Amino acid sequence: MMGIVMMLIGYSNLITNFGFNEAIIQKRINDKKVLNSIFTFDLVVSSFFALLFFMLAGYIADFFKTPECKEVIRVMSLVFIISSFTGMPATLLKRDMNFKYISLFDFISSCLMNFITLFLALKGFGYWALAYGQLIPLIIMTVSLCIKTGWIPIFYYSHASLKEIFHFGKWNFMKTQLGFVTQHLDKFIVGRWLGPTSLGFYDKAISVAEMPYNSLIININSVMFSSFSRTNENKHQLQQQFRKSLTLLSFINLPIYFGLIVIAPYFVLVLLGNKWSPMIIPFQIILVSMLIRSFGGLTASLNVGVGKYKDHTILFFIALVAFMITGFLFLSFGIEGIAASYFVFSLIQIYLWMGLSLKNIDLSWKDVLSAVYPGAAASIVMFCVAKLLTQFIFIDYSFINMISVIGISASVYCLYVLLDNSKLTKDLKNIIWEDIKSKTSIVLAQK
């Protein structure tokens, strides 16, 4: 029940902002009148949704046959209002590329949420444990962000101030809605036509496959969006940034997803149990799709960062239509078919988005291949070694065998990268080494 409530609140929060926060980053807005107008607009719309949820709490609880959740839903409606105070300082930090503090606040907030929820659940608070676990960290994070940025909420609205960013906001708003549909379309099809059991397998497969993307890749893409927005008029610098970002992603996401594809049967059967075996093949297909989509996130950051948000959104819509069509065409193949439609969608999306990115900064597909080659080569070698290990040595699905495959494969990957003397790999190793030396010198100086 709380998951459904948070999904409804999450979607409503997508509506309230109307894409203005991204406009602040992309256009590097610093005008107080514009910032305060955006905040006031956000607060008014958020207050409307908060009131709506408060009034409809009883109907929502009855619809899902959980009348005891009525008061919890009413309290959770406060999320709308609190989030409107959180959005502006968080956006200002992203605009100024202070991602260290954003990561710190997110980490602390996540720890607090888990601790409070677990503590109150053990004390017998039931649904209220989840509610307070969401609200208390959000309030603390909001206050901390306001203190860090020095931002003071001022109620001011000027329609003229928002006119110049309305066009950006409109298309970014549409992109956000398409993203929400994409996130839930496949689950809706599975749940509606294949049943709750199939949905359980599919949902578990996609939630695990998304973990590396949500915890690592999405943060890199967020940083790059701010970086591309800063240099959106310098094509040469954009080319360099895009190439380096592709190389970095290839060294991060390719080994993770190639490795997960190989050990997927071990992961499912050892950690989840034999009853989850129907999710193995869909899981592997979705892993390939997420590998592709991780590069799609980078192209989205570039396209929107350089102001091609309209073209980007139109291409997103085309890919989504293909997703809908293939989803119903492949429905007869079960969750494997839906996973295959997700793969087709990912291919179409990356082809369209990458094509737009390359056009924007005058690069070719050959440049893309050369940028990802070092990470891809190392990952393919690792994949082949892992596959041989699973086929001929660590055949049984046991925890020890899974750890052995992971350990040996990771060692092969690291050894390959260390021995690789290609220019891109050497440049990346030098950057990492300089970063380590810099952090070490700071620590030693403090001592």
VEXDREN-2710 file (C-alpha; in Angstrom, 1 decimal):
% VEXDREN-2710
k/r/px/py/pz
1/MET/0.0/0.0/0.0
2/MET/2.7/2.5/1.0
3/GLY/4.6/1.6/-2.2
4/ILE/1.5/2.6/-4.3
5/VAL/1.1/5.8/-2.2
6/MET/4.7/6.8/-2.8
7/MET/4.4/6.0/-6.5
8/LEU/1.4/8.3/-6.7
9/ILE/3.2/11.0/-4.8
10/GLY/6.3/10.6/-6.9
11/TYR/4.3/11.0/-10.1
12/SER/2.5/14.1/-8.7
13/ASN/5.8/15.6/-7.8
14/LEU/6.9/15.2/-11.4
15/ILE/3.9/17.4/-12.4
16/THR/4.5/20.1/-9.8
17/ASN/7.9/21.2/-10.9
18/PHE/7.1/21.5/-14.6
19/GLY/10.8/21.1/-15.6
20/PHE/11.8/24.5/-14.2
21/ASN/14.6/23.2/-11.9
22/GLU/16.4/21.6/-14.9
23/ALA/16.1/25.0/-16.6
24/ILE/18.0/26.6/-13.7
25/ILE/20.9/24.2/-14.3
26/GLN/20.8/24.3/-18.1
27/LYS/20.6/28.1/-18.4
28/ARG/22.6/28.8/-15.2
29/ILE/19.9/31.1/-13.9
30/ASN/20.9/33.3/-10.9
31/ASP/18.2/36.0/-11.1
32/LYS/16.5/36.1/-7.7
33/LYS/13.2/37.1/-9.2
34/VAL/13.2/34.0/-11.5
35/LEU/14.3/31.7/-8.7
36/ASN/11.7/32.9/-6.3
37/SER/9.0/32.8/-9.0
38/ILE/9.9/29.2/-9.7
39/PHE/9.8/28.3/-6.0
40/THR/6.4/30.1/-5.5
41/PHE/4.9/28.4/-8.6
42/ASP/6.2/25.0/-7.3
43/LEU/4.8/25.7/-3.8
44/VAL/1.3/26.7/-5.0
45/VAL/1.0/23.6/-7.3
46/SER/2.4/21.3/-4.5
47/SER/0.0/22.7/-2.0
48/PHE/-2.9/21.9/-4.4
49/PHE/-1.8/18.3/-4.7
50/ALA/-1.2/18.1/-0.9
51/LEU/-4.8/19.3/-0.3
52/LEU/-6.1/16.9/-3.0
53/PHE/-4.4/13.9/-1.4
54/PHE/-5.6/14.9/2.0
55/MET/-9.2/15.1/0.9
56/LEU/-9.1/11.9/-1.2
57/ALA/-7.2/9.9/1.5
58/GLY/-10.3/7.9/2.5
59/TYR/-11.2/7.1/-1.1
60/ILE/-7.6/6.0/-1.9
61/ALA/-7.5/3.8/1.2
62/ASP/-10.9/2.2/0.4
63/PHE/-9.9/1.6/-3.2
64/PHE/-6.9/-0.5/-2.1
65/LYS/-8.9/-2.1/0.7
66/THR/-6.7/-0.7/3.4
67/PRO/-9.0/1.7/5.4
68/GLU/-6.4/1.9/8.2
69/CYS/-4.1/3.8/5.9
70/LYS/-6.4/6.8/5.6
71/GLU/-4.6/8.9/8.3
72/VAL/-1.2/7.8/7.0
73/ILE/-2.0/9.0/3.5
74/ARG/-3.1/12.4/4.9
75/VAL/0.2/12.8/6.8
76/MET/2.1/11.7/3.7
77/SER/0.5/14.5/1.7
78/LEU/3.0/16.8/3.5
79/VAL/5.7/15.4/1.2
80/PHE/4.4/17.7/-1.5
81/ILE/4.9/20.8/0.5
82/ILE/8.2/19.8/2.0
83/SER/9.6/18.8/-1.4
84/SER/8.9/22.2/-2.8
85/PHE/11.3/23.6/-0.2
86/THR/13.9/20.9/-1.0
87/GLY/14.0/21.3/-4.8
88/MET/15.4/24.8/-5.0
89/PRO/18.5/24.5/-2.8
90/ALA/19.3/21.0/-4.3
91/THR/19.0/22.5/-7.8
92/LEU/21.3/25.4/-6.8
93/LEU/24.0/22.9/-5.7
94/LYS/23.7/21.0/-9.0
95/ARG/23.9/24.3/-10.9
96/ASP/27.2/25.1/-9.2
97/MET/28.4/21.5/-9.5
98/ASN/28.6/20.9/-5.7
99/PHE/27.8/17.2/-6.1
100/LYS/29.9/16.2/-3.1
101/TYR/27.4/17.8/-0.8
102/ILE/24.4/16.4/-2.6
103/SER/25.9/12.9/-2.4
104/LEU/26.6/13.4/1.3
105/PHE/23.0/14.7/2.0
106/ASP/21.5/11.8/0.0
107/PHE/23.6/9.2/1.9
108/ILE/22.7/10.6/5.3
109/SER/19.1/10.9/4.4
110/SER/19.0/7.3/3.1
111/CYS/20.7/6.0/6.3
112/LEU/18.3/8.0/8.5
113/MET/15.3/6.7/6.5
114/ASN/16.4/3.1/6.9
115/PHE/17.2/3.5/10.6
116/ILE/14.0/5.3/11.5
117/THR/11.8/2.9/9.5
118/LEU/13.4/-0.1/11.1
119/PHE/13.4/1.3/14.6
120/LEU/9.7/2.3/14.5
121/ALA/8.8/-1.0/12.8
122/LEU/10.4/-2.9/15.6
123/LYS/8.4/-0.7/18.0
124/GLY/5.2/-1.8/16.4
125/PHE/4.3/1.4/14.4
126/GLY/3.2/-0.5/11.3
127/TYR/2.4/1.8/8.3
128/TRP/3.5/4.8/10.4
129/ALA/7.1/3.5/10.5
130/LEU/7.2/3.9/6.7
131/ALA/5.5/7.3/6.8
132/TYR/7.8/8.8/9.5
133/GLY/10.8/7.1/7.8
134/GLN/10.1/9.2/4.7
135/LEU/9.1/12.5/6.3
136/ILE/11.7/13.0/9.1
137/PRO/14.8/12.5/6.8
138/LEU/13.1/14.7/4.2
139/ILE/12.7/17.5/6.7
140/ILE/16.2/17.2/8.0
141/MET/17.6/17.2/4.4
142/THR/15.5/20.3/3.5
143/VAL/16.8/22.3/6.4
144/SER/20.4/21.2/5.8
145/LEU/20.3/22.1/2.1
146/CYS/18.8/25.5/2.9
147/ILE/21.6/26.2/5.4
148/LYS/24.3/25.0/3.1
149/THR/23.2/27.1/0.1
150/GLY/22.1/30.1/2.2
151/TRP/18.8/30.0/0.3
152/ILE/15.9/31.7/2.0
153/PRO/12.4/31.0/0.7
154/ILE/10.7/34.2/-0.5
155/PHE/7.1/34.2/-1.8
156/TYR/7.3/36.2/-5.0
157/TYR/5.8/35.5/-8.4
158/SER/6.3/37.2/-11.7
159/HIS/4.8/35.6/-14.8
160/ALA/7.1/37.6/-17.0
161/SER/10.2/36.2/-15.3
162/LEU/9.1/32.6/-16.2
163/LYS/8.2/33.3/-19.8
164/GLU/11.8/32.8/-21.0
165/ILE/12.1/29.4/-19.5
166/PHE/8.6/28.2/-20.1
167/HIS/9.5/26.6/-23.5
168/PHE/12.3/24.6/-21.9
169/GLY/10.1/23.6/-19.0
170/LYS/7.3/22.5/-21.3
171/TRP/9.4/20.0/-23.2
172/ASN/11.3/18.9/-20.2
173/PHE/8.0/18.3/-18.4
174/MET/6.9/16.1/-21.4
175/LYS/10.2/14.2/-21.2
176/THR/9.6/13.5/-17.6
177/GLN/6.1/12.2/-18.2
178/LEU/7.5/9.9/-21.0
179/GLY/10.1/8.7/-18.5
180/PHE/7.4/7.8/-16.0
181/VAL/5.4/5.9/-18.6
182/THR/8.6/4.0/-19.7
183/GLN/9.4/3.1/-16.1
184/HIS/5.9/1.5/-15.5
185/LEU/4.6/0.5/-18.9
186/ASP/6.2/-3.0/-19.0
187/LYS/5.2/-3.7/-15.4
188/PHE/1.6/-2.7/-16.2
189/ILE/1.5/-5.0/-19.2
190/VAL/2.9/-7.9/-17.2
191/GLY/0.6/-7.3/-14.3
192/ARG/-2.5/-6.8/-16.4
193/TRP/-2.1/-9.7/-18.9
194/LEU/0.3/-12.1/-17.4
195/GLY/-0.8/-12.0/-13.7
196/PRO/0.8/-11.2/-10.3
197/THR/3.1/-14.2/-10.3
198/SER/4.8/-13.2/-13.5
199/LEU/4.8/-9.6/-12.3
200/GLY/6.7/-10.7/-9.2
201/PHE/9.4/-12.4/-11.3
202/TYR/9.7/-9.5/-13.8
203/ASP/9.7/-6.7/-11.1
204/LYS/12.4/-8.5/-9.2
205/ALA/14.5/-8.9/-12.4
206/ILE/14.2/-5.3/-13.4
207/SER/14.7/-3.9/-9.9
208/VAL/18.0/-5.8/-9.4
209/ALA/19.2/-4.9/-13.0
210/GLU/18.6/-1.2/-12.3
211/MET/20.7/-1.1/-9.1
212/PRO/24.0/-0.3/-10.8
213/TYR/22.4/2.3/-12.9
214/ASN/20.5/4.0/-10.0
215/SER/23.5/3.9/-7.6
216/LEU/26.4/4.8/-10.0
217/ILE/25.5/5.7/-13.6
218/ILE/22.7/8.1/-12.9
219/ASN/25.0/10.2/-10.6
220/ILE/27.6/10.4/-13.4
221/ASN/25.0/11.5/-15.9
222/SER/23.7/14.2/-13.4
223/VAL/27.2/15.6/-13.1
224/MET/27.7/15.6/-16.8
225/PHE/24.4/17.4/-17.4
226/SER/25.7/20.3/-15.3
227/SER/29.1/20.1/-17.1
228/PHE/27.5/20.1/-20.6
229/SER/25.2/23.0/-19.6
230/ARG/28.3/25.0/-18.5
231/THR/30.1/24.5/-21.8
232/ASN/27.2/24.3/-24.2
233/GLU/28.6/26.9/-26.5
234/ASN/32.1/25.4/-26.8
235/LYS/31.8/22.5/-29.3
236/HIS/35.5/21.4/-28.9
237/GLN/35.2/21.2/-25.2
238/LEU/31.9/19.3/-25.5
239/GLN/33.5/16.8/-27.8
240/GLN/36.3/16.2/-25.3
241/GLN/33.9/15.9/-22.4
242/PHE/31.6/13.5/-24.2
243/ARG/34.5/11.2/-25.3
244/LYS/35.9/11.1/-21.8
245/SER/32.5/10.4/-20.4
246/LEU/31.9/7.5/-22.8
247/THR/35.3/6.1/-21.9
248/LEU/34.6/6.4/-18.2
249/LEU/31.2/4.7/-18.5
250/SER/32.7/1.9/-20.5
251/PHE/35.1/1.2/-17.7
252/ILE/32.3/1.3/-15.1
253/ASN/29.1/-0.1/-16.5
254/LEU/30.4/-2.7/-19.1
255/PRO/32.3/-4.9/-16.6
256/ILE/29.4/-4.6/-14.1
257/TYR/26.7/-5.7/-16.5
258/PHE/28.9/-8.2/-18.4
259/GLY/29.7/-9.8/-15.1
260/LEU/26.1/-9.8/-13.9
261/ILE/24.9/-11.4/-17.2
262/VAL/27.3/-14.4/-16.6
263/ILE/26.6/-14.9/-12.9
264/ALA/22.8/-14.3/-13.2
265/PRO/21.9/-18.0/-12.7
266/TYR/24.2/-18.1/-9.7
267/PHE/22.7/-14.9/-8.3
268/VAL/19.1/-16.0/-8.7
269/LEU/19.4/-19.6/-7.6
270/VAL/21.9/-19.0/-4.7
271/LEU/20.6/-15.8/-3.2
272/LEU/16.9/-16.0/-4.1
273/GLY/16.2/-19.7/-4.4
274/ASN/15.0/-22.2/-7.0
275/LYS/11.5/-20.7/-6.9
276/TRP/12.8/-17.6/-8.6
277/SER/14.4/-19.5/-11.6
278/PRO/11.8/-18.2/-14.1
279/MET/13.3/-14.8/-13.8
280/ILE/16.8/-15.8/-15.0
281/ILE/16.4/-15.4/-18.7
282/PRO/14.4/-12.1/-18.5
283/PHE/16.9/-10.9/-15.9
284/GLN/19.8/-11.5/-18.4
285/ILE/17.9/-9.8/-21.3
286/ILE/17.1/-6.8/-19.0
287/LEU/20.8/-6.6/-18.0
288/VAL/21.8/-6.2/-21.6
289/SER/19.1/-3.5/-22.0
290/MET/20.3/-1.6/-18.9
291/LEU/23.9/-1.7/-20.3
292/ILE/22.6/0.0/-23.4
293/ARG/20.4/2.5/-21.5
294/SER/23.3/3.6/-19.3
295/PHE/24.9/5.2/-22.4
296/GLY/21.5/6.6/-23.3
297/GLY/21.5/8.6/-20.0
298/LEU/24.7/10.3/-21.0
299/THR/23.3/11.3/-24.4
300/ALA/20.2/12.7/-22.7
301/SER/22.5/14.8/-20.5
302/LEU/24.2/16.2/-23.6
303/ASN/21.1/16.8/-25.7
304/VAL/19.2/18.6/-22.9
305/GLY/22.4/20.3/-21.8
306/VAL/23.0/21.9/-25.2
307/GLY/19.4/23.0/-25.5
308/LYS/18.1/20.3/-27.9
309/TYR/15.4/19.3/-25.4
310/LYS/12.5/19.4/-28.0
311/ASP/14.2/17.1/-30.5
312/HIS/15.3/14.8/-27.7
313/THR/11.8/14.5/-26.3
314/ILE/10.3/13.8/-29.8
315/LEU/12.8/11.0/-30.3
316/PHE/11.9/9.7/-26.8
317/PHE/8.3/9.5/-27.8
318/ILE/9.1/7.6/-31.0
319/ALA/11.1/5.0/-29.0
320/LEU/8.3/4.7/-26.4
321/VAL/5.7/4.0/-29.2
322/ALA/8.0/1.2/-30.4
323/PHE/8.1/-0.1/-26.8
324/MET/4.3/-0.2/-26.6
325/ILE/4.0/-1.9/-30.0
326/THR/6.7/-4.6/-29.3
327/GLY/5.4/-5.1/-25.8
328/PHE/2.0/-6.3/-27.1
329/LEU/3.6/-8.1/-30.1
330/PHE/5.9/-10.1/-27.8
331/LEU/3.3/-10.6/-25.0
332/SER/2.6/-14.3/-26.1
333/PHE/6.2/-15.1/-25.1
334/GLY/5.6/-14.3/-21.5
335/ILE/8.0/-12.2/-19.4
336/GLU/10.8/-13.2/-21.7
337/GLY/8.9/-11.4/-24.5
338/ILE/8.3/-8.3/-22.4
339/ALA/12.0/-8.3/-21.6
340/ALA/12.8/-8.6/-25.3
341/SER/10.6/-5.6/-26.0
342/TYR/12.5/-3.6/-23.4
343/PHE/15.7/-4.6/-25.2
344/VAL/14.3/-3.4/-28.6
345/PHE/13.2/-0.1/-26.9
346/SER/16.7/0.4/-25.5
347/LEU/18.3/-0.2/-28.9
348/ILE/16.0/2.2/-30.7
349/GLN/16.4/4.8/-27.9
350/ILE/20.2/4.8/-27.9
351/TYR/20.3/4.9/-31.7
352/LEU/18.1/7.9/-31.9
353/TRP/19.5/9.8/-28.9
354/MET/23.1/9.0/-29.8
355/GLY/22.5/10.2/-33.4
356/LEU/21.2/13.5/-32.1
357/SER/24.2/13.9/-29.7
358/LEU/26.7/13.2/-32.5
359/LYS/24.9/15.7/-34.8
360/ASN/25.0/18.3/-32.0
361/ILE/28.7/18.2/-31.5
362/ASP/30.0/17.0/-34.9
363/LEU/31.2/13.5/-33.9
364/SER/30.7/10.2/-35.7
365/TRP/29.8/6.7/-34.6
366/LYS/33.5/5.8/-35.2
367/ASP/34.4/8.3/-32.4
368/VAL/31.9/6.6/-30.1
369/LEU/33.4/3.1/-30.8
370/SER/37.0/4.4/-30.3
371/ALA/36.0/6.0/-27.0
372/VAL/34.3/2.9/-25.5
373/TYR/36.8/0.4/-27.0
374/PRO/39.3/0.2/-24.1
375/GLY/36.5/-0.6/-21.5
376/ALA/34.7/-2.9/-24.0
377/ALA/37.9/-4.9/-24.8
378/ALA/38.7/-5.4/-21.1
379/SER/35.1/-6.4/-20.3
380/ILE/34.8/-8.8/-23.3
381/VAL/38.0/-10.6/-22.1
382/MET/36.6/-10.7/-18.6
383/PHE/33.3/-12.0/-19.9
384/CYS/35.0/-14.8/-21.9
385/VAL/37.0/-15.9/-18.8
386/ALA/33.9/-15.8/-16.6
387/LYS/31.9/-17.9/-19.2
388/LEU/34.7/-20.5/-19.4
389/LEU/34.8/-20.7/-15.6
390/THR/31.1/-21.3/-15.3
391/GLN/31.1/-23.9/-18.1
392/PHE/34.1/-26.0/-17.1
393/ILE/35.2/-25.3/-13.6
394/PHE/32.6/-23.8/-11.3
395/ILE/29.6/-25.6/-12.8
396/ASP/27.5/-26.1/-9.6
397/TYR/25.3/-23.2/-8.5
398/SER/26.8/-22.5/-5.1
399/PHE/27.8/-19.4/-3.2
400/ILE/31.4/-20.4/-3.1
401/ASN/31.5/-20.9/-6.9
402/MET/29.7/-17.6/-7.5
403/ILE/32.3/-15.7/-5.4
404/SER/35.1/-17.6/-7.1
405/VAL/33.8/-16.6/-10.6
406/ILE/33.4/-13.0/-9.5
407/GLY/36.9/-12.8/-7.9
408/ILE/38.8/-14.4/-10.7
409/SER/36.9/-12.4/-13.4
410/ALA/37.4/-9.1/-11.6
411/SER/41.1/-9.9/-11.2
412/VAL/41.4/-10.6/-15.0
413/TYR/39.6/-7.3/-15.7
414/CYS/41.9/-5.3/-13.4
415/LEU/45.0/-7.0/-14.8
416/TYR/44.0/-6.2/-18.4
417/VAL/43.4/-2.6/-17.5
418/LEU/46.7/-2.2/-15.7
419/LEU/48.6/-3.8/-18.7
420/ASP/46.7/-1.8/-21.3
421/ASN/48.8/1.0/-22.7
422/SER/46.3/2.6/-25.0
423/LYS/46.1/6.4/-24.8
424/LEU/42.5/6.5/-23.4
425/THR/43.3/3.9/-20.7
426/LYS/46.5/5.6/-19.7
427/ASP/44.8/9.0/-19.5
428/LEU/42.1/7.5/-17.3
429/LYS/44.6/5.8/-15.0
430/ASN/46.6/9.1/-14.7
431/ILE/43.4/11.0/-13.7
432/ILE/42.6/8.3/-11.0
433/TRP/46.2/8.3/-9.8
434/GLU/46.3/12.1/-9.5
435/ASP/43.0/12.1/-7.7
436/ILE/44.3/9.5/-5.2
437/LYS/47.5/11.5/-4.6
438/SER/45.5/14.7/-4.1
439/LYS/43.3/13.1/-1.5
440/THR/46.2/11.5/0.2
441/SER/48.1/14.8/0.4
442/ILE/45.1/16.5/1.9
443/VAL/44.7/13.7/4.6
444/LEU/48.4/13.9/5.4
445/ALA/48.3/17.7/5.7
446/GLN/45.4/17.5/8.1
447/LYS/47.3/15.1/10.3
END
